[in-house]
Amino acid sequence: MALEGGRLHEALRGGRFALIIPEPYDDGGARGQRLAVERWASGARRTTVLVRPDGYVAWASDSAGPAEIETALAAHVG
């Protein structure tokens, strides 16, 4: 997956979850040690994906707003 910050495997380094989003999202740094926030390299993508540290998708949505993203992060990342 092409991301603005590189590739997915780079975002998952260090055992972190990766939240891949089409729009900017800021969780206030509360999960900084457990979560990497990346944006799609292509602006045409609208899917938001939360990837577990083992590379499996934990959650995905085509129309997630901040509340839905926060709910998914709370459930999976803590």
MDAnalysis code that builds the backbone (N, CA, C; Angstrom):
import MDAnalysis as mda
import numpy as np

u = mda.Universe.empty(234, n_residues=78, atom_resindex=np.repeat(np.arange(78), 3), trajectory=True)
u.add_TopologyAttr("name", ["N", "CA", "C"] * 78)
u.add_TopologyAttr("resid", np.arange(1, 79))
u.add_TopologyAttr("resname", ["MET", "ALA", "LEU", "GLU", "GLY", "GLY", "ARG", "LEU", "HIS", "GLU", "ALA", "LEU", "ARG", "GLY", "GLY", "ARG", "PHE", "ALA", "LEU", "ILE", "ILE", "PRO", "GLU", "PRO", "TYR", "ASP", "ASP", "GLY", "GLY", "ALA", "ARG", "GLY", "GLN", "ARG", "LEU", "ALA", "VAL", "GLU", "ARG", "TRP", "ALA", "SER", "GLY", "ALA", "ARG", "ARG", "THR", "THR", "VAL", "LEU", "VAL", "ARG", "PRO", "ASP", "GLY", "TYR", "VAL", "ALA", "TRP", "ALA", "SER", "ASP", "SER", "ALA", "GLY", "PRO", "ALA", "GLU", "ILE", "GLU", "THR", "ALA", "LEU", "ALA", "ALA", "HIS", "VAL", "GLY"])
u.atoms.positions = np.array([
    [0.844, -1.184, 0.000],
    [0.000, 0.000, 0.000],
    [0.882, 1.237, 0.000],
    [0.641, 2.137, -0.892],
    [1.426, 3.357, -0.967],
    [0.821, 4.419, -0.049],
    [1.635, 4.887, 0.854],
    [1.216, 5.907, 1.810],
    [2.083, 7.138, 1.645],
    [1.609, 8.276, 2.116],
    [2.411, 9.503, 2.008],
    [3.742, 9.352, 2.725],
    [3.754, 8.624, 3.834],
    [4.978, 8.457, 4.615],
    [5.811, 7.262, 4.228],
    [5.445, 6.558, 3.172],
    [6.206, 5.388, 2.748],
    [5.295, 4.213, 2.452],
    [5.653, 3.070, 2.977],
    [4.906, 1.832, 2.762],
    [4.328, 1.330, 4.075],
    [3.323, 0.465, 3.967],
    [2.645, -0.050, 5.154],
    [3.609, -0.744, 6.104],
    [4.507, -1.565, 5.588],
    [5.417, -2.286, 6.478],
    [6.282, -1.334, 7.303],
    [6.559, -0.156, 6.772],
    [7.331, 0.827, 7.525],
    [6.505, 1.413, 8.669],
    [5.213, 1.623, 8.427],
    [4.332, 2.162, 9.470],
    [4.128, 1.162, 10.597],
    [4.207, -0.136, 10.289],
    [3.976, -1.174, 11.292],
    [5.217, -1.512, 12.112],
    [6.339, -0.950, 11.769],
    [7.570, -1.220, 12.519],
    [7.395, -0.845, 13.984],
    [7.984, -1.616, 14.828],
    [7.912, -1.328, 16.259],
    [6.652, -1.869, 16.912],
    [5.885, -2.692, 16.188],
    [4.712, -3.307, 16.785],
    [3.529, -2.384, 16.971],
    [3.419, -1.347, 16.144],
    [2.300, -0.408, 16.270],
    [1.170, -0.751, 15.313],
    [-0.029, -0.337, 15.668],
    [-1.152, -0.343, 14.750],
    [-0.912, 0.775, 13.742],
    [-1.525, 0.655, 12.576],
    [-1.446, 1.719, 11.566],
    [-2.865, 2.129, 11.177],
    [-3.175, 3.400, 11.338],
    [-4.440, 3.965, 10.898],
    [-4.167, 4.687, 9.594],
    [-4.782, 4.202, 8.517],
    [-4.576, 4.797, 7.204],
    [-5.857, 5.517, 6.824],
    [-5.744, 6.808, 6.563],
    [-6.915, 7.666, 6.398],
    [-6.820, 8.528, 5.141],
    [-7.972, 8.922, 4.606],
    [-7.948, 9.823, 3.454],
    [-7.829, 11.292, 3.852],
    [-8.294, 11.643, 5.044],
    [-8.292, 13.029, 5.535],
    [-7.417, 13.130, 6.780],
    [-6.891, 14.290, 7.083],
    [-6.094, 14.438, 8.308],
    [-6.889, 14.041, 9.545],
    [-6.225, 13.379, 10.474],
    [-6.843, 12.968, 11.736],
    [-5.806, 13.120, 12.835],
    [-6.204, 13.687, 13.944],
    [-5.305, 13.885, 15.074],
    [-5.962, 13.336, 16.321],
    [-5.346, 12.321, 16.912],
    [-5.891, 11.773, 18.155],
    [-5.253, 12.435, 19.371],
    [-4.564, 13.520, 19.146],
    [-3.945, 14.258, 20.238],
    [-2.673, 13.622, 20.771],
    [-2.162, 12.617, 20.076],
    [-0.935, 11.958, 20.508],
    [-1.129, 10.972, 21.639],
    [-2.375, 10.720, 22.025],
    [-2.653, 9.844, 23.155],
    [-2.184, 8.411, 22.920],
    [-2.131, 7.984, 21.675],
    [-1.754, 6.605, 21.360],
    [-0.432, 6.548, 20.588],
    [0.382, 7.545, 20.726],
    [1.607, 7.663, 19.933],
    [2.521, 6.464, 19.959],
    [2.622, 5.770, 21.084],
    [3.496, 4.600, 21.176],
    [2.885, 3.369, 20.524],
    [1.540, 3.362, 20.367],
    [0.852, 2.178, 19.855],
    [0.235, 2.383, 18.480],
    [0.284, 3.618, 17.949],
    [-0.436, 3.920, 16.714],
    [0.362, 4.836, 15.796],
    [0.464, 4.417, 14.529],
    [1.024, 5.272, 13.481],
    [-0.142, 5.744, 12.622],
    [-0.267, 7.044, 12.409],
    [-1.330, 7.596, 11.569],
    [-0.704, 7.995, 10.237],
    [-1.233, 7.407, 9.157],
    [-0.718, 7.648, 7.813],
    [-1.853, 8.050, 6.887],
    [-1.520, 8.719, 5.801],
    [-2.508, 9.082, 4.776],
    [-2.171, 8.345, 3.494],
    [-3.217, 8.037, 2.731],
    [-3.030, 7.415, 1.427],
    [-2.190, 8.336, 0.540],
    [-1.328, 7.774, -0.279],
    [-0.535, 8.561, -1.218],
    [-1.423, 9.121, -2.325],
    [-2.457, 8.392, -2.686],
    [-3.387, 8.838, -3.723],
    [-4.588, 9.498, -3.064],
    [-4.927, 10.709, -3.475],
    [-6.056, 11.426, -2.900],
    [-7.408, 10.862, -3.293],
    [-7.438, 9.912, -4.223],
    [-8.703, 9.347, -4.686],
    [-9.273, 8.301, -3.736],
    [-8.479, 7.782, -2.826],
    [-8.963, 6.761, -1.895],
    [-9.772, 7.413, -0.787],
    [-10.874, 6.753, -0.410],
    [-11.707, 7.300, 0.663],
    [-11.869, 6.340, 1.825],
    [-11.269, 5.157, 1.745],
    [-11.384, 4.144, 2.785],
    [-10.449, 4.458, 3.947],
    [-10.959, 4.270, 5.152],
    [-10.158, 4.364, 6.365],
    [-9.915, 2.939, 6.838],
    [-8.651, 2.605, 7.131],
    [-8.284, 1.243, 7.501],
    [-7.430, 1.276, 8.762],
    [-7.746, 0.397, 9.702],
    [-6.919, 0.203, 10.889],
    [-6.258, -1.159, 10.749],
    [-4.936, -1.173, 10.669],
    [-4.177, -2.402, 10.459],
    [-3.488, -2.785, 11.759],
    [-3.646, -4.045, 12.147],
    [-2.994, -4.562, 13.353],
    [-1.490, -4.666, 13.132],
    [-0.707, -4.745, 14.214],
    [0.746, -4.876, 14.061],
    [1.189, -6.112, 13.282],
    [0.343, -7.154, 13.228],
    [0.698, -8.356, 12.477],
    [0.304, -8.265, 11.007],
    [-0.221, -7.112, 10.576],
    [-0.534, -6.878, 9.182],
    [-1.964, -7.182, 8.775],
    [-2.765, -7.718, 9.680],
    [-4.167, -7.987, 9.371],
    [-5.018, -6.750, 9.612],
    [-6.081, -6.602, 8.839],
    [-6.991, -5.471, 9.000],
    [-7.873, -5.715, 10.213],
    [-7.876, -4.770, 11.143],
    [-8.719, -4.857, 12.338],
    [-10.079, -4.223, 12.089],
    [-10.112, -3.193, 11.240],
    [-11.345, -2.433, 10.995],
    [-11.164, -1.612, 9.729],
    [-12.264, -1.422, 8.998],
    [-12.224, -0.590, 7.797],
    [-13.598, 0.025, 7.559],
    [-13.612, 1.199, 6.928],
    [-14.862, 1.874, 6.609],
    [-14.650, 2.783, 5.403],
    [-15.682, 2.870, 4.568],
    [-15.619, 3.772, 3.418],
    [-16.128, 5.164, 3.741],
    [-16.750, 5.339, 4.903],
    [-17.320, 6.658, 5.231],
    [-17.201, 6.977, 6.710],
    [-16.067, 6.721, 7.306],
    [-15.886, 6.936, 8.736],
    [-15.625, 8.396, 9.056],
    [-16.332, 8.898, 10.035],
    [-16.073, 10.221, 10.577],
    [-15.231, 10.091, 11.834],
    [-14.878, 11.205, 12.456],
    [-14.042, 11.160, 13.654],
    [-14.617, 10.300, 14.781],
    [-15.922, 10.310, 14.981],
    [-16.525, 9.511, 16.060],
    [-16.365, 8.016, 15.795],
    [-16.572, 7.592, 14.558],
    [-16.418, 6.183, 14.219],
    [-14.956, 5.743, 14.320],
    [-14.049, 6.604, 13.898],
    [-12.641, 6.302, 14.008],
    [-12.244, 6.152, 15.474],
    [-12.696, 7.057, 16.302],
    [-12.365, 7.006, 17.737],
    [-12.919, 5.744, 18.378],
    [-14.131, 5.334, 18.001],
    [-14.728, 4.110, 18.540],
    [-13.887, 2.898, 18.153],
    [-13.446, 2.826, 16.893],
    [-12.622, 1.716, 16.432],
    [-11.269, 1.710, 17.146],
    [-10.667, 2.880, 17.305],
    [-9.387, 2.962, 17.996],
    [-9.519, 2.530, 19.453],
    [-10.570, 2.964, 20.117],
    [-10.791, 2.576, 21.516],
    [-10.970, 1.064, 21.646],
    [-11.679, 0.455, 20.702],
    [-11.944, -0.971, 20.750],
    [-10.709, -1.815, 20.455],
    [-9.857, -1.349, 19.548],
    [-8.746, -2.172, 19.094],
    [-7.383, -1.765, 19.654],
    [-7.169, -0.487, 19.827],
    [-5.848, -0.008, 20.260],
    [-5.829, 0.284, 21.755],
    [-6.957, 0.761, 22.256],
    [-7.047, 1.088, 23.680],
    [-7.036, 2.559, 23.932],
])
